[in-house]
Amino acid sequence: MKYDVAIIGGGILGCATAYRLADNPAIRKLIVIEKESDLGTHQTGRNSGVIHSGIYYTPGSQKAENCRVGRRQLLEFCDREGIDYEICGKVIVAVSDDEITRLHAILQRGVQNGIRCNPVDPDELAELEPHVRGIAGIRVPDAGIIDFRSVCLRLADLVRERDHEILTNAEVIAIEPRSDHSVVQTSAGEIEATLVVNCAGLYSDRIARMAGEEPTFQIIPFRGVYYELREEARHLCNNLIYPVPDPDYPFLGVHFTRMLDGRVECGPNAVLATGREGYSLIPVEMKDMMEILRFRGFWTMVRKHWRQGIAEMAKTLSKKRYLRALQRLVPSITQDDIVRSRSGIRAQALDRNGELVDDFLIIESDRVVNVCNAPSPAATAGLRIGQLICERVASRFS
Ligand SMILES: Cc1cc2nc3c(=O)[nH]c(=O)nc-3n(C[C@H](O)[C@H](O)[C@H](O)COP(=O)(O)OP(=O)(O)OC[C@H]3O[C@@H](n4cnc5c(N)ncnc54)[C@H](O)[C@@H]3O)c2cc1C
């Protein structure tokens, strides 16, 4: 069977792209190819589940624009499809004088990005989150919580209902260009497609290379460990409590997240993972590690960020250190209040100069569209990113 479009990766971006294309009359037949036995089991199923408002991102950036539009599209989709979510709002909390300037800068960005956000003083903070001790804060009423995997699974159902295919247990191992199409070699056989879309998340650089690109970046897997509040300690967090993030780093810092089922997660931190799917410290995936160690940009990044790296690793190895980071926001939390839970791995592109690529990055060639950097808030922005890819793809068929 020859397909118009083959999408590699059955996470939220692959499924959102398929959903957008499935409604396009120019596309007769498409397929989503996923290596796992189920969809959304990597980043999509292992994230914090926060519907971001878009407050943090550089005005005019793809993150800022697509988060704002994508959030609205996500909520409309969930309303239409009966998927649970809750817009509970969040607070960003400054605990020391040196964080105040950074807090103001975030507030300004929020205003520039058109996000509803307002400063709160310690009394207002205490009303919103009685166990938080901060000297200033920002309230963002439009942040929310959701299970992104349930969105991904529903998108896939709708793709199937429109007579397109989702193929699981099929790992893409090679892509061969032919005169007017590509042959995608998978562990489950060959697939011919006029156009290939690479939504392979943690493997997007490898797939781009298979497709003939020579990416100037590499995906670095950053592992984040979560803890969870014991049931008796859940009262310590009403909704979402965030620290003021380090502006040199693309991660938001360990935060408290109430989930739809009432549990409260704390985290994630961010350390180099021992493999692209290294969800625990051992075993070390040698092929992945060698690839990272051979990449020049990695060593430049290490020289720049080794202090943060050590601090984050200490949090992974020591519950006490992790607790200390949480206590900056909620001082009364104790070691007995938290238990270690799951971990997730972020796919973060790093360029040859050792800079973590901040914005979303999509690279197109004749027959392949590669989604090369889609870190947070890409789950919130998923439907919008899918729409943008669909526009690029459909224009080639019309
Ligand atoms: C810890 C963590 C917290 C986060 N928190 C948030 C948040 O609160 N809010 C938010 O908006 N975003 C958040 N994000 C970001 C968000 O989860 C991701 O941006 C988003 O899920 C990316 O989706 P994806 O489809 O690109 O990737 P993935 O979900 O990783 O999907 C990629 C898929 O490609 C498949 N694949 C890879 N290689 C192959 C191959 N060779 N053949 C076939 N299939 C292949 C994989 O198996 C996988 O299923 C977080 C991410 C992490 C890791």
The ligand as an SDF file (V2000), in Angstrom:
LIG
                    3D

 53 58  0  0  0  0  0  0  0  0999 V2000
    9.0440   15.3950   32.3770 C   0  0  0  0  0  0  0  0  0  0  0  0
    8.2850   16.1870   31.3680 C   0  0  0  0  0  0  0  0  0  0  0  0
    7.3640   17.1590   31.7730 C   0  0  0  0  0  0  0  0  0  0  0  0
    6.6540   17.9000   30.8200 C   0  0  0  0  0  0  0  0  0  0  0  0
    5.6400   18.7210   31.2190 N   0  0  0  0  0  0  0  0  0  0  0  0
    4.8400   19.3100   30.2890 C   0  0  0  0  0  0  0  0  0  0  0  0
    3.6820   20.0220   30.6800 C   0  0  0  0  0  0  0  0  0  0  0  0
    3.3260   20.0660   31.8480 O   0  0  0  0  0  0  0  0  0  0  0  0
    2.9560   20.6480   29.7130 N   0  0  0  0  0  0  0  0  0  0  0  0
    3.3080   20.5920   28.3770 C   0  0  0  0  0  0  0  0  0  0  0  0
    2.6320   21.2020   27.5560 O   0  0  0  0  0  0  0  0  0  0  0  0
    4.3910   19.8810   27.9820 N   0  0  0  0  0  0  0  0  0  0  0  0
    5.1390   19.2170   28.8960 C   0  0  0  0  0  0  0  0  0  0  0  0
    6.2040   18.4570   28.5090 N   0  0  0  0  0  0  0  0  0  0  0  0
    6.5540   18.3920   27.0830 C   0  0  0  0  0  0  0  0  0  0  0  0
    5.6410   17.4300   26.3000 C   0  0  0  0  0  0  0  0  0  0  0  0
    5.3940   16.2520   27.0160 O   0  0  0  0  0  0  0  0  0  0  0  0
    6.2990   17.1140   24.9720 C   0  0  0  0  0  0  0  0  0  0  0  0
    6.6560   18.3270   24.3620 O   0  0  0  0  0  0  0  0  0  0  0  0
    5.3670   16.3570   24.0310 C   0  0  0  0  0  0  0  0  0  0  0  0
    4.8230   15.2400   24.6730 O   0  0  0  0  0  0  0  0  0  0  0  0
    6.1190   15.9470   22.7980 C   0  0  0  0  0  0  0  0  0  0  0  0
    5.3150   15.0550   22.0800 O   0  0  0  0  0  0  0  0  0  0  0  0
    5.9310   14.1620   20.9270 P   0  0  0  0  0  0  0  0  0  0  0  0
    4.7900   13.5020   20.2580 O   0  0  0  0  0  0  0  0  0  0  0  0
    6.8490   15.0060   20.1230 O   0  0  0  0  0  0  0  0  0  0  0  0
    6.9110   13.1340   21.6690 O   0  0  0  0  0  0  0  0  0  0  0  0
    6.6570   11.6900   22.3120 P   0  0  0  0  0  0  0  0  0  0  0  0
    5.4580   11.6780   23.1770 O   0  0  0  0  0  0  0  0  0  0  0  0
    7.9360   11.2970   22.9560 O   0  0  0  0  0  0  0  0  0  0  0  0
    6.3610   10.7820   21.0600 O   0  0  0  0  0  0  0  0  0  0  0  0
    7.3500   10.3580   20.1510 C   0  0  0  0  0  0  0  0  0  0  0  0
    6.9870    8.9490   19.7150 C   0  0  0  0  0  0  0  0  0  0  0  0
    7.8440    8.5390   18.6640 O   0  0  0  0  0  0  0  0  0  0  0  0
    8.0590    7.1480   18.8010 C   0  0  0  0  0  0  0  0  0  0  0  0
    9.2740    6.8010   18.0650 N   0  0  0  0  0  0  0  0  0  0  0  0
   10.5440    7.2370   18.3090 C   0  0  0  0  0  0  0  0  0  0  0  0
   11.4070    6.6680   17.4500 N   0  0  0  0  0  0  0  0  0  0  0  0
   10.6770    5.8620   16.6270 C   0  0  0  0  0  0  0  0  0  0  0  0
   11.0080    4.9910   15.5490 C   0  0  0  0  0  0  0  0  0  0  0  0
   12.2740    4.8240   15.1320 N   0  0  0  0  0  0  0  0  0  0  0  0
   10.0020    4.2990   14.9420 N   0  0  0  0  0  0  0  0  0  0  0  0
    8.7050    4.4530   15.3500 C   0  0  0  0  0  0  0  0  0  0  0  0
    8.3460    5.2460   16.3740 N   0  0  0  0  0  0  0  0  0  0  0  0
    9.3130    5.9440   17.0230 C   0  0  0  0  0  0  0  0  0  0  0  0
    8.2180    6.9800   20.3070 C   0  0  0  0  0  0  0  0  0  0  0  0
    8.0290    5.6440   20.7180 O   0  0  0  0  0  0  0  0  0  0  0  0
    7.1620    7.9430   20.8320 C   0  0  0  0  0  0  0  0  0  0  0  0
    5.9290    7.2970   21.0910 O   0  0  0  0  0  0  0  0  0  0  0  0
    6.9220   17.7020   29.4430 C   0  0  0  0  0  0  0  0  0  0  0  0
    7.8430   16.7210   29.0300 C   0  0  0  0  0  0  0  0  0  0  0  0
    8.4860   15.9420   29.9730 C   0  0  0  0  0  0  0  0  0  0  0  0
    9.3730   14.8300   29.5090 C   0  0  0  0  0  0  0  0  0  0  0  0
  1  2  1  0
  2  3  1  0
  2 52  2  0
  3  4  2  0
  4  5  1  0
  4 50  1  0
  5  6  2  0
  6  7  1  0
  6 13  1  0
  7  8  2  0
  7  9  1  0
  9 10  1  0
 10 11  2  0
 10 12  1  0
 12 13  2  0
 13 14  1  0
 14 15  1  0
 14 50  1  0
 15 16  1  0
 16 17  1  0
 16 18  1  0
 18 19  1  0
 18 20  1  0
 20 21  1  0
 20 22  1  0
 22 23  1  0
 23 24  1  0
 24 25  2  0
 24 26  1  0
 24 27  1  0
 27 28  1  0
 28 29  2  0
 28 30  1  0
 28 31  1  0
 31 32  1  0
 32 33  1  0
 33 34  1  0
 33 48  1  0
 34 35  1  0
 35 36  1  0
 35 46  1  0
 36 37  1  0
 36 45  1  0
 37 38  2  0
 38 39  1  0
 39 40  1  0
 39 45  2  0
 40 41  1  0
 40 42  2  0
 42 43  1  0
 43 44  2  0
 44 45  1  0
 46 47  1  0
 46 48  1  0
 48 49  1  0
 50 51  2  0
 51 52  1  0
 52 53  1  0
M  END
$$$$
